């Protein structure tokens, strides 16, 4: 397991510490959870961009139109 040292403004550190206390977890666990969320968002965006690059704009717009029609019904 790696160790990471980060620099944060004092006010941001205090707010993160409050959040960790509110969730009843350590700052280490909070940073692990926040990094997991950030990586999941990055992975989802990367998958989306990869699929978008392989697809066609016309097909994508047709799918969106179909989703809109399905949600209206």
C-alpha positions in Angstrom: 0.0 0.0 0.0 1.3 3.4 -0.9 1.5 6.5 1.2 0.4 9.9 -0.2 1.0 13.3 1.2 -1.1 16.1 -0.1 -1.3 19.8 0.6 -4.7 21.4 1.2 -5.8 24.8 2.4 -6.5 24.7 6.1 -10.2 25.4 5.6 -10.6 22.6 3.2 -8.8 20.2 5.5 -11.0 21.2 8.4 -14.2 20.6 6.3 -12.9 17.2 5.2 -12.1 16.3 8.8 -15.7 17.3 9.7 -17.1 15.2 6.9 -15.0 12.2 8.1 -16.2 12.7 11.7 -19.8 13.0 10.5 -19.5 9.7 8.6 -17.7 8.2 11.6 -14.7 7.2 9.5 -11.0 8.1 9.4 -9.6 10.7 7.1 -7.7 7.9 5.4 -11.0 6.0 4.7 -12.6 9.2 3.5 -9.8 9.9 1.0 -10.0 6.3 -0.2 -13.8 6.6 -0.7 -13.4 10.0 -2.5 -10.7 8.6 -4.8 -12.8 5.6 -5.6 -15.7 7.8 -6.7 -13.3 10.0 -8.8 -11.8 6.9 -10.5 -15.3 5.4 -11.2 -16.4 8.7 -12.8 -13.2 8.8 -14.9 -13.6 5.2 -16.0 -17.3 5.8 -17.0 -16.3 8.9 -19.0 -13.4 7.0 -20.7 -15.8 4.1 -21.6 -18.3 6.6 -23.0 -15.7 8.5 -25.0 -14.3 5.2 -26.4 -17.8 4.0 -27.4 -18.7 7.4 -28.9 -15.6 7.4 -31.0 -16.6 4.0 -32.5 -20.2 4.9 -33.1 -22.1 7.3 -35.3 -23.7 10.5 -34.3 -26.8 9.7 -36.3 -27.3 6.4 -34.4 -26.7 8.0 -31.1 -29.3 10.7 -31.8 -31.8 8.0 -32.8 -31.2 6.2 -29.6 -31.7 9.4 -27.6 -34.9 10.1 -29.5 -36.1 6.6 -28.7 -35.3 7.1 -25.0 -37.3 10.3 -25.0 -40.2 8.6 -26.6 -40.1 5.7 -24.2 -40.0 8.1 -21.2 -43.0 10.1 -22.5 -45.2 7.0 -22.7 
